[in-house]
Amino acid sequence: MDLLIKNGTVVTDAGKQRLDIGVLDGRIDLLQAAIDAPAKRTIDASGRLVFPGFIDAHTHMGIPIMDTHSIDDFESGSIAAACGGVTTIIDFTVQEKGQSLQESVNVRIEKAQGESHIDYGLHVNVTDQPQKRVSEIPKLIHQGFSIYKVFSTYRQIGMMITWEEFRQVLKTVDDNGGLLCLHAEDNDLIESMTAKNVDAGNVAAIYHPRSRTAEAEAKAISRAAEIAGDLDAQLYIVHLSSRAGLEAALKAREQGVKLYLETCPQYLMLSEEYYEKENGHYWITTPSLRSKEDSEALWQALADDVIDVVATDHCPFTIAQKEEGSKRFHLTPNGLAGVETLFPLLYTYGVVEGRITLEQMVRLLAKNPAEIFGLSSKGSIRLGADADLVIWDSAAENVFHAEKLHGNSDWSAYEGMPISGNLETTILRGQTVVEDGIFVGQKIFGNLLLSSQQSP
């Protein structure tokens, strides 16, 4: 064997058990109570939890926003991810004006290849001329790019598609075995409220949630779900942020609509009260942070197993970038760092505080995203799976500080938050990329992952 991990408590979606793990050629080759076979390297995981490598199914590395770009590229973002126990990210293409979907995929692959230290997949954004580009989708799905994303807002920057275009894209994707993701906010409501506030001179950060309301999220989810129901198509709602949006989605499910739901740590951990800080504009992200009551509703939904995935929408900026909008909410780059803090936050404030179980966390961060997005070798500790593993010291105590994180942003939305535990080791396909909490990757090791067709 190439690697033997002994004496650890292995955690899967089905429970936890003291097991040894044997790794050969990047995959899990043995999994049993005691392995005595020789190995090139042995790690003693006594007293440690061993998780499958986690998947952040929603990241944006180095994308253009408001005349700037998110500050992590695939290199820095993947290092941050690995230091947070994430061994796979799923990023998004950026479709420029006049660009085919195939071209957007090729350009994004070029940016990631030779840069990412961990494995990565790509969702395909459909933002320009969707009625013209929809004919490309079957071929791309055949190539292994089976996940797509559209926006029901951002009309003014040319990213929004109409509901008729949404119907056409959804039908094409679903008919060909793919899955469509939706950024669900009602554009008319947002544009109206934003204009009203800006015209009145109400441009402080607190007017961000007052312009991008929970009602806008719920209205878009309801409309999209109605169309999905008409087509008998499945749909994935990204970054669910509110009780109203959750209720709209659950109502649609009760009516037989096949919806997957994703939320993010910022909607669980943070609230719109942050916008009242002197530097509240740093926390501007889209959708907006909501009330504490919204956060509690989302935590309860995790406990009730009605939300499928927790991902980050990782889209970080520096303080200087956040200041470019002169504290005006509508001109501030929107996004937060999250890929390195995803697992520690969900473990500490979900599992340790008794909101969810270890098994639920593994489903939300590993098993479910692997299954939903067709990553058959990822997301679980089982024979034949990729040896993506995380070793966690649950007895340690830690605190988030921006200077100790590994991304390019110079501040953290979670600054000063205590963490129960410490990441010791991250292993990607049998290779150690983080050891004793320190990134030790010696070469660019990340592979492009293609997704299989979706299950009904």
Helices and strands as residue ranges (DSSP letters): E 3-12, E 15-24, E 27-32, E 41-44, E 49-52, E 54-56, E 64-65, E 68-69, H 74-83, E 86-92, H 101-112, E 119-125, H 130-133, G 134-136, H 137-143, E 147-151, G 155-157, H 163-175, E 179-183, H 187-199, H 207-211, H 214-231, E 234-240, H 243-254, E 258-263, H 265-269, G 272-276, G 280-283, H 292-303, E 309-310, H 319-323, G 329-331, H 342-346, I 347-352, H 358-362, I 363-367, H 368-372, E 389-399, G 402-404, E 418-428, E 431-435, E 438-439
